[in-house]
Amino acid sequence: MKNKLPIGYYLKKVDNLLTSGIEKIHSANEINRLDWQIIHSLSIRKDMDRKNLSALLQEFADEETVNETLRVLMQRGYISQQNGNLRLTREGLRLHETCWQQQQDFRKKAMSNVSEQEYIQLISILERIIRNLEESYE
């Protein structure tokens, strides 16, 4: 490990590059991260109500922010509400598919030249580091 930087440098660099790449995809599609989280959540869980969606996204935003973002996405024609349930419109489904494909392509690029075995090993090591650090907070 001689002449290598601390692990935090590499973790932060990868995080910055991944975040920047995904943000570019969102920006090119005129959405932000919370917009994406809402759209993607509704693509997976059809006919979700506002309360369940807010609970699902509580790590990203409070209920008021989720509701304001929903209002904007509904105005833009990506989401509709029927009988209290939210769902993606045809335009919302198209936007989701476009962004999802671009994100998949970006992830493939990020993982090129990394074998499945290397990926599994990397994740295993990171999980151990997380456990080691979590134990120090207990």
C-alpha beads as a LAMMPS data file, in Angstrom:
LAMMPS data file: protein, C-alpha beads

138 atoms
137 bonds

1 atom types
1 bond types

-500.0 500.0 xlo xhi
-500.0 500.0 ylo yhi
-500.0 500.0 zlo zhi

Masses

1 110.0

Atoms # bond

1 1 1 0.000 0.000 0.000
2 1 1 3.063 2.187 -0.264
3 1 1 2.557 5.382 -2.301
4 1 1 -1.237 5.033 -2.231
5 1 1 -3.616 7.657 -0.915
6 1 1 -5.957 6.895 2.009
7 1 1 -9.106 4.929 1.136
8 1 1 -11.285 7.964 1.858
9 1 1 -9.771 9.755 -1.136
10 1 1 -10.765 6.949 -3.519
11 1 1 -14.232 6.578 -2.008
12 1 1 -14.876 10.317 -2.269
13 1 1 -13.494 10.493 -5.824
14 1 1 -15.704 7.617 -7.005
15 1 1 -18.714 9.110 -5.226
16 1 1 -18.102 12.509 -6.837
17 1 1 -17.703 11.001 -10.319
18 1 1 -20.807 8.803 -9.975
19 1 1 -22.886 11.658 -8.582
20 1 1 -21.700 14.066 -11.261
21 1 1 -22.456 11.580 -14.051
22 1 1 -25.968 10.861 -12.806
23 1 1 -26.618 14.581 -12.259
24 1 1 -25.621 15.244 -15.892
25 1 1 -28.147 12.646 -17.033
26 1 1 -30.859 14.210 -14.871
27 1 1 -29.990 17.716 -16.013
28 1 1 -30.067 16.696 -19.682
29 1 1 -33.592 15.408 -19.049
30 1 1 -34.572 18.535 -17.081
31 1 1 -35.076 16.791 -13.750
32 1 1 -33.216 16.633 -10.437
33 1 1 -32.459 13.811 -8.013
34 1 1 -35.719 14.041 -6.086
35 1 1 -37.697 14.199 -9.344
36 1 1 -35.924 11.002 -10.392
37 1 1 -36.536 9.277 -7.038
38 1 1 -40.255 10.020 -7.322
39 1 1 -40.500 8.970 -10.973
40 1 1 -38.482 5.806 -10.417
41 1 1 -40.452 4.902 -7.288
42 1 1 -43.726 5.243 -9.185
43 1 1 -42.362 3.106 -12.024
44 1 1 -41.748 0.290 -9.540
45 1 1 -44.757 0.686 -7.254
46 1 1 -47.803 1.488 -9.312
47 1 1 -50.647 3.525 -7.795
48 1 1 -48.879 4.689 -4.635
49 1 1 -50.500 7.401 -2.514
50 1 1 -48.712 10.549 -1.324
51 1 1 -48.248 9.377 2.248
52 1 1 -46.587 6.094 1.240
53 1 1 -44.410 7.863 -1.317
54 1 1 -43.287 10.422 1.271
55 1 1 -42.483 7.638 3.737
56 1 1 -40.484 5.801 1.081
57 1 1 -38.485 8.932 0.238
58 1 1 -37.956 10.219 3.777
59 1 1 -34.166 9.878 3.418
60 1 1 -34.246 12.240 0.426
61 1 1 -36.744 14.907 1.485
62 1 1 -39.443 15.798 3.990
63 1 1 -43.137 15.347 3.184
64 1 1 -43.656 19.013 2.275
65 1 1 -40.784 18.926 -0.248
66 1 1 -42.035 15.667 -1.759
67 1 1 -45.521 17.155 -2.141
68 1 1 -44.162 20.332 -3.762
69 1 1 -42.049 18.255 -6.149
70 1 1 -45.094 16.130 -6.971
71 1 1 -47.068 19.288 -7.735
72 1 1 -44.402 20.404 -10.227
73 1 1 -44.108 16.952 -11.820
74 1 1 -47.893 16.820 -12.181
75 1 1 -47.894 20.294 -13.775
76 1 1 -45.247 19.094 -16.224
77 1 1 -47.476 16.150 -17.156
78 1 1 -45.312 13.320 -15.798
79 1 1 -47.618 12.182 -12.989
80 1 1 -51.366 11.990 -12.566
81 1 1 -53.484 11.331 -9.499
82 1 1 -56.623 9.225 -9.559
83 1 1 -58.609 8.164 -6.498
84 1 1 -55.766 9.350 -4.256
85 1 1 -53.185 7.219 -6.068
86 1 1 -50.241 8.571 -8.040
87 1 1 -49.125 7.091 -11.324
88 1 1 -46.842 7.953 -14.167
89 1 1 -48.453 9.314 -17.294
90 1 1 -47.383 8.185 -20.756
91 1 1 -44.931 11.094 -20.790
92 1 1 -43.681 10.133 -17.323
93 1 1 -43.122 6.543 -18.447
94 1 1 -41.198 7.804 -21.484
95 1 1 -39.028 10.045 -19.306
96 1 1 -38.353 7.174 -16.908
97 1 1 -37.336 4.833 -19.716
98 1 1 -35.009 7.423 -21.263
99 1 1 -33.288 8.272 -17.958
100 1 1 -33.129 4.638 -16.862
101 1 1 -31.418 3.592 -20.094
102 1 1 -28.920 6.451 -19.845
103 1 1 -28.162 5.526 -16.220
104 1 1 -27.682 1.864 -17.157
105 1 1 -25.251 2.888 -19.908
106 1 1 -23.378 5.095 -17.435
107 1 1 -23.160 2.265 -14.888
108 1 1 -21.845 -0.099 -17.575
109 1 1 -19.168 2.436 -18.429
110 1 1 -18.227 2.776 -14.764
111 1 1 -17.883 -0.989 -14.418
112 1 1 -16.066 -1.668 -17.696
113 1 1 -12.828 -3.587 -17.148
114 1 1 -14.099 -4.715 -13.713
115 1 1 -14.927 -8.393 -13.539
116 1 1 -17.913 -9.704 -11.616
117 1 1 -15.499 -11.376 -9.185
118 1 1 -13.658 -8.074 -8.614
119 1 1 -16.952 -6.277 -8.074
120 1 1 -18.127 -8.855 -5.538
121 1 1 -14.772 -8.654 -3.758
122 1 1 -14.904 -4.856 -3.673
123 1 1 -18.425 -4.839 -2.239
124 1 1 -17.424 -7.445 0.347
125 1 1 -14.474 -5.343 1.463
126 1 1 -16.565 -2.178 1.660
127 1 1 -19.203 -4.013 3.709
128 1 1 -16.492 -5.127 6.153
129 1 1 -15.184 -1.575 6.451
130 1 1 -18.724 -0.335 7.092
131 1 1 -19.251 -2.971 9.811
132 1 1 -15.888 -2.112 11.390
133 1 1 -16.783 1.562 11.511
134 1 1 -20.355 1.004 12.672
135 1 1 -19.063 -1.100 15.565
136 1 1 -16.992 1.847 16.748
137 1 1 -20.218 3.889 17.120
138 1 1 -22.116 1.319 19.161

Bonds

1 1 1 2
2 1 2 3
3 1 3 4
4 1 4 5
5 1 5 6
6 1 6 7
7 1 7 8
8 1 8 9
9 1 9 10
10 1 10 11
11 1 11 12
12 1 12 13
13 1 13 14
14 1 14 15
15 1 15 16
16 1 16 17
17 1 17 18
18 1 18 19
19 1 19 20
20 1 20 21
21 1 21 22
22 1 22 23
23 1 23 24
24 1 24 25
25 1 25 26
26 1 26 27
27 1 27 28
28 1 28 29
29 1 29 30
30 1 30 31
31 1 31 32
32 1 32 33
33 1 33 34
34 1 34 35
35 1 35 36
36 1 36 37
37 1 37 38
38 1 38 39
39 1 39 40
40 1 40 41
41 1 41 42
42 1 42 43
43 1 43 44
44 1 44 45
45 1 45 46
46 1 46 47
47 1 47 48
48 1 48 49
49 1 49 50
50 1 50 51
51 1 51 52
52 1 52 53
53 1 53 54
54 1 54 55
55 1 55 56
56 1 56 57
57 1 57 58
58 1 58 59
59 1 59 60
60 1 60 61
61 1 61 62
62 1 62 63
63 1 63 64
64 1 64 65
65 1 65 66
66 1 66 67
67 1 67 68
68 1 68 69
69 1 69 70
70 1 70 71
71 1 71 72
72 1 72 73
73 1 73 74
74 1 74 75
75 1 75 76
76 1 76 77
77 1 77 78
78 1 78 79
79 1 79 80
80 1 80 81
81 1 81 82
82 1 82 83
83 1 83 84
84 1 84 85
85 1 85 86
86 1 86 87
87 1 87 88
88 1 88 89
89 1 89 90
90 1 90 91
91 1 91 92
92 1 92 93
93 1 93 94
94 1 94 95
95 1 95 96
96 1 96 97
97 1 97 98
98 1 98 99
99 1 99 100
100 1 100 101
101 1 101 102
102 1 102 103
103 1 103 104
104 1 104 105
105 1 105 106
106 1 106 107
107 1 107 108
108 1 108 109
109 1 109 110
110 1 110 111
111 1 111 112
112 1 112 113
113 1 113 114
114 1 114 115
115 1 115 116
116 1 116 117
117 1 117 118
118 1 118 119
119 1 119 120
120 1 120 121
121 1 121 122
122 1 122 123
123 1 123 124
124 1 124 125
125 1 125 126
126 1 126 127
127 1 127 128
128 1 128 129
129 1 129 130
130 1 130 131
131 1 131 132
132 1 132 133
133 1 133 134
134 1 134 135
135 1 135 136
136 1 136 137
137 1 137 138
